[in-house]
Structure formats: structure tokens, C-alpha cells
């Protein structure tokens, strides 16, 4: 059932998911390969890099509500319990600052490759330090 749902999600990706997928699929950030809409028990992760144990989730407006945020926290806790780190971005962040989102993913991959605890922040639009 989850596989069927994941396939539907792959075929109906949001604009933000499509933008990010085109970039991480083509660029293989830090040599890491990502899969999209991956079933995990009762959940489907937007993007997963298994080698770095990294989940990237994109949130639309439906994630602005308290009940949805509670479910997201539960879902994130599940992924963390499985050894994954979860990065969450809004669709707006991807649409308006794709380079910043990709840089945050890149930094996280580099940190996870070194085995250090992650703590990247999303750079402001236009880069800078």
C-alpha cells in the first residue's frame, strides 16, 4: 500500500519537490545519491540519502497547522530513532532560495560524513556568511 502511495506522490510532485529533485538528482551533492518518495513503515519520506542517513522533507501550507506539526514531530522522531537526521524546508524556501537549501543539505552531508553532530542553519538569500 505504501509503495503504491509513494508512486502516486512521485508522479504528482509539487513545484518545490520538482525543483529540488532536479538539482539533487543531477548534481549528486557531495557524491550522495538521493531517492524520492521512499516508503518507511507507515511513512513516506520526500527525499532520502541512505549513505548519509539523511531525510529531507518539504512542507507546504498544510504543515502550518498545529495538528500537522504534531504529526511531523512524531514522524521526525521515528526517522531519528532509525538513525536518520531530518532536514525540513518549506516549499517557499525551496522556491525562493534553492541555493541556500542546497547549501544546507551540502553542509549536513559533509558533517554527517565526518560523524559530527549536525547543526547547519539555512543561509539567507544571496549567500553571505
C-alpha positions as CSV (number, residue, x, y, z in Angstrom):
1,X,0.0,0.0,0.0
2,X,2.8,2.4,0.9
3,X,4.6,1.6,-2.4
4,X,1.5,2.5,-4.4
5,X,1.1,5.8,-2.5
6,X,4.8,6.6,-3.0
7,X,4.5,6.0,-6.7
8,X,1.5,8.4,-6.8
9,X,3.5,11.0,-4.9
10,X,6.4,10.7,-7.3
11,X,4.0,11.2,-10.3
12,X,2.4,14.3,-8.6
13,X,5.4,16.2,-7.1
14,X,4.9,19.8,-6.1
15,X,6.8,22.5,-7.9
16,X,9.3,22.8,-4.9
17,X,9.8,19.0,-4.9
18,X,10.5,19.0,-8.6
19,X,13.0,21.9,-8.3
20,X,14.9,20.2,-5.5
21,X,14.8,16.8,-7.1
22,X,16.2,18.1,-10.4
23,X,19.1,19.6,-8.5
24,X,20.0,16.8,-6.1
25,X,19.4,14.1,-8.8
26,X,21.6,15.8,-11.3
27,X,24.3,17.2,-9.0
28,X,24.7,14.3,-6.5
29,X,25.6,16.7,-3.8
30,X,28.8,15.7,-2.1
31,X,28.6,12.4,-4.1
32,X,25.5,11.4,-2.3
33,X,22.7,9.7,-4.1
34,X,19.1,10.6,-3.1
35,X,15.9,8.7,-3.7
36,X,12.5,10.4,-3.7
37,X,9.2,9.4,-2.1
38,X,10.6,6.5,-0.2
39,X,8.3,4.3,2.0
40,X,9.4,3.7,5.6
41,X,6.9,1.7,7.6
42,X,3.9,3.9,8.0
43,X,5.6,7.0,6.5
44,X,6.8,8.2,3.1
45,X,9.9,10.4,3.1
46,X,10.2,13.1,0.4
47,X,13.9,12.6,-0.2
48,X,16.4,10.1,1.4
49,X,20.1,9.7,1.2
50,X,20.8,6.2,2.7
51,X,24.6,6.5,2.7
52,X,24.4,9.6,4.9
53,X,21.2,8.6,6.7
54,X,19.6,11.9,5.8
55,X,15.9,12.6,5.2
56,X,14.9,15.9,3.5
57,X,11.2,16.9,3.9
58,X,9.5,19.7,2.1
59,X,6.5,21.3,3.8
60,X,3.6,23.1,2.0
61,X,1.0,25.3,3.6
62,X,-0.8,22.3,5.1
63,X,2.1,21.9,7.6
64,X,1.2,25.3,9.1
65,X,-1.5,23.8,11.4
66,X,-0.8,22.5,14.9
67,X,-2.2,19.0,14.3
68,X,0.0,18.6,11.2
69,X,3.1,19.9,13.1
70,X,2.5,17.4,15.8
71,X,2.3,14.6,13.2
72,X,5.5,15.9,11.6
73,X,7.3,15.9,15.0
74,X,6.2,12.2,15.5
75,X,7.4,11.3,12.1
76,X,10.7,13.1,12.6
77,X,11.2,11.2,15.9
78,X,10.6,7.9,14.1
79,X,13.3,8.8,11.5
80,X,15.7,9.9,14.2
81,X,15.1,6.6,16.1
82,X,16.1,4.8,12.9
83,X,19.4,6.8,12.9
84,X,18.4,9.4,10.3
85,X,18.8,13.1,10.5
86,X,15.8,15.1,9.2
87,X,16.0,18.4,7.5
88,X,12.7,20.3,6.9
89,X,12.3,23.1,4.5
90,X,9.1,24.9,3.4
91,X,8.1,24.9,-0.3
92,X,8.6,28.7,-0.1
93,X,12.3,28.3,1.0
94,X,12.9,26.0,-2.0
95,X,11.1,28.2,-4.4
96,X,12.8,31.5,-3.3
97,X,16.2,30.2,-2.1
98,X,17.1,26.9,-3.7
99,X,20.8,27.7,-3.5
100,X,20.5,28.2,0.3
101,X,18.5,25.0,0.7
102,X,21.1,23.0,-1.3
103,X,24.0,24.5,0.7
104,X,22.3,23.5,3.9
105,X,22.0,19.9,2.6
106,X,25.6,20.0,1.4
107,X,26.8,21.1,4.9
108,X,24.7,18.5,6.6
109,X,26.1,15.8,4.3
110,X,29.7,16.9,5.0
111,X,29.1,17.0,8.7
112,X,27.5,13.5,8.7
113,X,30.4,12.2,6.6
114,X,32.8,13.4,9.4
115,X,30.5,11.9,12.1
116,X,30.0,15.2,13.9
117,X,26.7,16.3,15.4
118,X,24.7,18.4,12.8
119,X,23.9,22.0,13.3
120,X,23.6,23.8,10.0
121,X,21.4,26.8,9.5
122,X,19.7,27.9,6.3
123,X,21.8,30.8,4.8
124,X,20.0,34.0,4.0
125,X,19.1,34.5,0.4
126,X,22.1,35.8,-1.6
127,X,24.6,33.7,0.4
128,X,26.9,35.5,2.7
129,X,28.4,34.4,5.9
